[in-house]
Amino acid sequence: MAYLELNNINKTYGEGNNATEVLTDINLNIKEGEFVAIVGFTGSGKTTLVNLINGLLKPTSGEVLFKGNPVVDTSHERGVIFQNYSLLPWLTVGQNISMAVKEAFPKSSKTEINERVAEYVEMVSLTPAINKRPKELSGGMRQRVAVARALAMNPEMIIMDEPLGALDALTRGNLQDEILNIWSKDKRTALLITNDVDEGIYMADRIIPLRPGPKATLGPEFKINIDRPRNKTALNDNPEYKKTRNAIIEYLMDIGEERKTKSTETYILPDISPKSFVA
């Protein structure tokens, strides 16, 4: 049985003439311990897909199953690293993470909670800023807090909605490695939403493109047949990496061109002219 299942998912916003079908006929199975990446264009419905999986949204039709049970609400079993920071502005770095840890481990002592918070703050290199509030941090630092908060809850599945896009290249690379290190310890299930093909190949077991919307649906999967642990420098000379990367990019370019040719919508502009003002 799949760890996560999406069966015939459709998601529509609005009603009647104002209805927009964002996702259609989404079917996805992820095995326990598997690391899957979904790549797609901006506005293709990737965040909507994440919110269906984590229980923030309900599908218009179809079902989302986690460990065989319907997803009806959020749960700390599925830790989400959001695209934005989603931090409470009145709490410090440590307090934002501590609140999540207390929710996940209600029976832990204060000492155990503080030790866990300190461990994950150190993991994202924010120990000097542990007592600072979000307004005192850069955008990249806030995102690192969000990463630490999600991972500190020790979720059974990690769901990542383009979490590293706002970071500088060095920090992004370091956090990619940290997430992979944590994942590799017990092979917890992971889903990464990204628009970076290289990031997907480096981190995932397979990549599935999300075709552009409206009525976005999943495309064919691309398996990443590259041994772990992966070395970023060595990947550049790996023939399997080049083959897989070229195949994914070619597919994305093809559906991008297909999207352009299908775009026949025209707009009639109002017949207006600028006013003349006489002094």
Secondary structure, 3 states (H helix, E strand, C coil): CCCEEEEEEEEEECCHHHCEEEEEEEEEEECCCCEEEEEECCCCCHHHHHHHHCCCCCCCEEEEEECCEECCCCCCCEEEECCCCCCCCCCCHHHHHHHHHHHHCCCCCHHHHHHHHHHHHHHCCCHHHCCCCHHHCCHHHHHHHHHHHHHHCCCCEEEEECCCCCCCHHHHHHHHHHHHHHHHHHCCEEEEEECCHHHHHHHCCEEEEECCCCCECECCCEECCCCCCCCHHHHCCCHHHHHHHHHHHHHHHHHHHHHHHHCCCCCCCCCCCCCCCCC
